[in-house]
Amino acid sequence: MPNIAVIILNWNGAKLLREFLPAVVANTDPALARVIVADNGSDDDSLAVLKSEFPEVEVMAFDKNYGFAEGYNRAIKQVDSEFVILLNSDVAPAPGWIAPLSEYMTAHPDVAACQPKLLSYTVKTKFEYAGAAGGFLDCHGYPYCRGRIFATCEEDHGQYDEPMPIFWATGAALMVRREVYIEAGGLDADFFAHMEEIDLCWRIHLMGWGIAAVPASVVYHLGGGSLPASNPRKTYLNFRNNLLMMHKNLPDATRSRKLLTRRLLDTVAWAKAVATLDFKTASAIWRAHRDFAKMRVRYASHPQADLLDGSQPDILVGYYLRGKRRFSQLSRKN
């Protein structure tokens, strides 16, 4: 039996399954991996589509929508593969995408997780927002990538084709050792969706494991398949979960100071939304901070190590004041 399980979480995504699943099936070597769709309580015709059009794909059917995080946790507990790949339902892998990931993980037993290179499904010469060629955090906890800083995605000219250690691997196409995933506690179900893979990667690092980008493997990601970037629900989850992630994973010695700085920066974002009459975004940011204040009491245990140790760049300064739009322009101290 293959030692890799490719798991696609689906919720009311029959259209996406029809568009993207054929590439997953065609380009996934069955000798290396099995393809599984975990259905998150869909009430469209997803299950009928899978049965009639993709009989070769394994199906798990859940009784309700458990969200991205808990949906994957439940699915991963039900497989017995050495490795799992969390693959978004709006991802089309390129031919031969599995082998480089498998080979890298086999050759690097100290690495717990990795990701392929993510390119845009609609503009295939550009990196895709969700993970590009590997993710990092700046000194304020803002995520950015090789190939993407804030909303600016670079053209792919092979400039980031070398494999390298990264801070976080995208949840759009995340390969992880199943036992490490479970030992780390999996994705935080309280996050529901967004930032949960960065939080997981942070915890994996704290356990002593490495994470890597493997650009020899390529996938094409549509992005916004569930919620568009401008959706207030997505804004809310991103702001709330980023604060929760920092609260969980920073030590007592620096957590309060760094969270205060981040909350002040979020207040600037809120003020900008108000000034531009974008009241839906402003409301989402306010609700995110309100709910963070309520939810943070759930996390009473904190690490001693500070992985935001000050060596990371400040991408706010680099991007907005110095015009640095590309990863290659950043230095460790910006």
C-alpha positions in Angstrom: 0.0 0.0 0.0 1.3 3.5 -0.8 2.8 5.3 2.3 1.2 8.7 1.3 -2.4 9.7 1.6 -3.5 12.8 -0.4 -6.5 14.1 1.5 -8.8 16.7 -0.1 -11.3 18.3 2.3 -14.6 19.2 0.5 -17.6 21.2 1.5 -20.3 21.9 -1.1 -17.5 21.9 -3.7 -19.0 19.8 -6.5 -17.9 22.4 -9.1 -14.4 22.5 -7.8 -14.2 18.7 -7.7 -15.2 18.4 -11.3 -12.6 21.0 -12.3 -9.6 20.1 -10.2 -9.9 16.4 -9.1 -9.2 15.1 -12.6 -5.7 16.6 -12.5 -5.1 15.2 -9.0 -6.1 11.7 -10.1 -4.2 11.9 -13.4 -1.0 13.3 -11.9 -0.8 11.3 -8.6 1.2 8.1 -9.0 -0.9 5.4 -7.4 2.3 3.5 -6.5 3.2 6.5 -4.2 -0.1 7.9 -3.0 -3.8 7.2 -2.6 -6.3 10.0 -3.2 -9.0 10.6 -0.6 -11.8 13.1 -0.5 -13.1 13.9 3.0 -16.5 15.4 2.7 -17.4 17.9 5.4 -21.1 17.4 5.5 -21.9 18.8 2.1 -25.5 19.3 1.2 -24.9 19.8 -2.6 -24.3 16.9 -5.0 -20.7 16.4 -4.0 -21.1 12.8 -2.9 -23.1 11.9 -6.0 -20.4 13.5 -8.2 -17.7 11.5 -6.5 -19.6 8.2 -6.8 -20.5 8.6 -10.4 -17.5 10.5 -11.9 -14.6 9.5 -9.6 -15.2 5.9 -8.5 -11.4 5.4 -8.1 -11.2 8.1 -5.4 -11.7 7.0 -1.7 -14.4 9.0 0.2 -14.9 9.8 3.8 -18.3 11.3 4.6 -18.7 13.4 7.8 -22.0 14.3 9.3 -21.5 18.0 9.3 -19.1 20.8 8.4 -16.3 20.7 11.0 -14.3 23.5 9.4 -10.9 23.2 7.8 -9.0 22.4 10.9 -11.2 19.8 12.6 -12.2 18.3 9.3 -8.6 17.5 8.5 -7.9 16.3 12.1 -10.7 13.7 11.8 -9.6 12.6 8.3 -6.0 12.2 9.3 -6.9 10.0 12.3 -8.7 7.6 10.0 -5.7 6.9 7.7 -2.7 4.8 8.5 -0.2 6.2 6.0 3.3 7.4 7.1 2.7 10.7 5.3 -0.4 12.8 4.6 -0.8 15.6 2.1 -3.4 18.2 2.9 -4.5 19.4 -0.5 -7.1 22.1 -1.1 -10.0 21.3 -3.4 -9.0 24.1 -5.8 -5.5 22.8 -6.5 -4.4 21.2 -9.8 -1.0 19.4 -9.3 1.5 19.3 -12.2 2.6 15.9 -13.5 5.1 14.2 -11.2 4.4 16.4 -8.2 4.4 13.6 -5.6 7.9 12.1 -6.2 10.0 15.2 -5.3 8.1 15.6 -2.0 8.5 12.0 -1.1 12.1 11.9 -2.0 12.9 15.0 0.0 11.2 13.7 3.1 12.9 10.4 2.8 16.3 12.0 2.5 15.7 14.4 5.4 14.4 12.5 8.4 14.7 15.6 10.6 12.1 17.4 8.5 8.5 16.9 9.5 6.7 18.8 6.8 7.2 20.3 3.4 5.3 22.1 0.6 5.6 22.3 -3.2 5.9 25.5 -5.2 2.5 27.1 -5.5 1.7 28.9 -8.8 -1.5 30.7 -9.7 -4.0 28.6 -11.5 -5.3 31.6 -13.5 -1.9 33.2 -14.3 0.5 30.2 -14.3 3.7 32.3 -14.5 3.0 33.9 -11.2 3.3 32.7 -7.6 0.1 32.1 -5.7 -0.7 34.1 -2.6 -1.4 31.2 -0.2 2.2 29.8 0.0 4.3 30.7 -3.1 7.7 29.0 -2.6 7.6 28.8 1.2 6.4 30.8 4.1 8.0 32.9 6.9 6.9 35.3 9.6 8.2 38.8 10.1 9.1 40.3 13.4 5.5 41.4 14.1 4.1 37.9 13.1 2.9 38.9 9.6 3.1 35.9 7.2 5.0 36.4 3.9 6.5 34.0 1.3 9.3 33.5 -1.1 7.5 35.0 -4.1 4.7 36.9 -2.2 4.8 39.9 0.3 1.4 41.2 1.4 -0.7 41.2 -1.8 2.2 41.4 -4.2 2.9 38.1 -6.0 6.1 37.8 -8.1 6.5 36.3 -11.5 8.2 32.9 -11.3 11.5 32.9 -13.2 13.0 30.1 -11.3 14.5 32.5 -8.7 13.3 30.4 -5.8 13.7 26.9 -7.2 16.2 25.8 -4.6 14.8 23.7 -1.7 15.3 25.4 1.6 14.1 25.5 5.3 11.1 27.7 5.9 9.0 28.7 8.9 5.6 27.5 7.6 4.3 25.4 4.8 1.0 26.2 3.2 -2.1 24.3 4.1 -3.1 24.4 0.4 -0.6 21.6 -0.2 1.0 20.5 3.0 2.9 17.2 3.3 3.5 16.1 6.9 4.6 13.1 8.8 1.3 11.7 10.2 2.8 10.8 13.6 4.3 14.3 14.1 1.0 15.9 13.0 -0.9 13.9 15.7 1.8 14.5 18.4 1.7 18.2 17.7 -2.0 18.2 18.3 -3.0 18.7 14.6 -4.7 21.8 13.4 -6.3 23.9 16.1 -10.1 23.4 15.6 -10.8 26.6 17.5 -9.3 28.5 14.5 -11.9 26.9 12.3 -10.0 28.1 9.2 -7.1 30.4 8.2 -3.7 30.6 9.9 -4.1 27.2 11.3 -1.3 25.7 9.3 1.1 28.4 10.4 0.2 27.7 14.0 0.8 24.0 13.4 4.1 24.6 11.8 5.2 26.9 14.7 4.4 24.1 17.1 6.3 21.6 15.0 9.3 23.8 15.1 9.0 24.1 18.9 9.2 20.3 18.9 12.6 20.4 17.2 11.5 19.5 13.7 12.4 21.2 10.4 10.0 22.4 7.6 11.0 22.9 4.0 9.9 24.1 0.6 10.5 21.7 -2.3 10.0 23.7 -5.5 10.8 20.7 -7.8 7.2 19.8 -7.0 4.6 22.2 -8.6 0.9 22.7 -8.0 -1.5 25.4 -9.4 -3.8 27.0 -6.8 -6.9 28.9 -7.7 -7.2 30.6 -4.3 -10.3 32.0 -2.7 -12.2 28.9 -3.6 -14.1 29.0 -0.4 -14.0 32.7 0.6 -12.6 35.6 -1.6 -9.8 37.7 -0.1 -12.2 40.7 0.5 -14.8 38.6 2.4 -15.3 40.1 5.9 -15.4 36.5 7.3 -12.0 35.9 6.0 -10.7 39.2 7.3 -12.1 38.3 10.7 -10.6 34.9 10.8 -7.2 36.1 9.6 -6.9 38.9 12.2 -8.3 36.8 15.1 -6.3 33.7 14.4 -3.0 35.6 13.9 -3.4 37.0 17.4 -4.3 33.6 18.8 -1.3 32.0 17.1 1.1 34.6 18.6 -0.5 34.3 22.0 -0.2 30.5 22.0 3.4 30.2 20.7 5.2 33.2 22.3 6.9 32.8 25.7 5.8 34.7 28.8 8.9 36.9 28.6 8.0 38.6 25.3 4.4 37.7 24.6 2.7 40.8 26.1 5.0 43.3 24.5 4.8 41.7 21.0 1.1 41.3 21.1 0.7 45.0 22.2 2.7 46.1 19.2 0.7 43.8 16.9 -2.6 45.1 18.3 -1.5 48.7 17.8 -0.7 47.9 14.2 -4.1 46.2 13.7 -5.6 49.4 15.1 -4.0 51.3 12.3 -5.5 48.9 9.8 -8.9 49.4 11.5 -8.5 53.2 11.2 -7.6 53.0 7.6 -10.7 50.9 6.9 -12.9 53.5 8.7 -11.2 56.4 6.8 -11.9 54.7 3.5 -15.5 54.0 4.5 -14.9 50.2 4.4 -17.0 49.5 7.4 -17.3 45.8 6.8 -13.6 45.4 7.1 -13.4 47.7 10.1 -16.2 45.7 11.8 -14.4 42.4 11.1 -11.1 43.7 12.6 -13.0 45.0 15.7 -14.8 41.6 16.2 -11.5 39.7 15.7 -9.9 41.6 18.6 -13.0 41.3 20.8 -13.1 37.5 20.2 -9.4 37.1 20.7 -9.7 38.7 24.1 -12.4 36.1 25.0 -10.6 33.1 23.4 -7.0 33.5 24.6 -7.9 32.2 28.1 -8.2 28.7 26.4 -4.4 28.7 26.0 -2.7 28.5 29.4 0.5 26.8 28.4 3.2 28.6 26.5 6.7 27.7 25.3 10.0 29.0 26.7 11.6 29.5 23.3 10.8 32.7 21.3 10.9 31.9 17.6 10.2 35.5 16.8 13.6 36.4 18.2 14.1 39.8 16.4 16.2 38.4 13.5 13.2 38.5 11.2 12.7 41.4 8.8 10.0 44.1 9.4 8.0 43.7 6.2 5.8 46.7 7.0 8.8 49.0 6.9 10.4 47.2 3.9 7.2 47.1 1.8 5.5 50.4 2.6 8.5 52.7 3.4 11.4 51.2 1.3 9.5 49.8 -1.6 10.7 46.2 -1.2 8.2 44.1 -3.0 10.2 40.9 -3.6 11.5 38.3 -1.1 15.0 38.5 -2.6 15.2 42.2 -1.5 14.6 41.4 2.2 17.4 40.8 4.7 17.1 39.2 8.0 17.2 42.7 9.6 15.3 45.1 7.3 
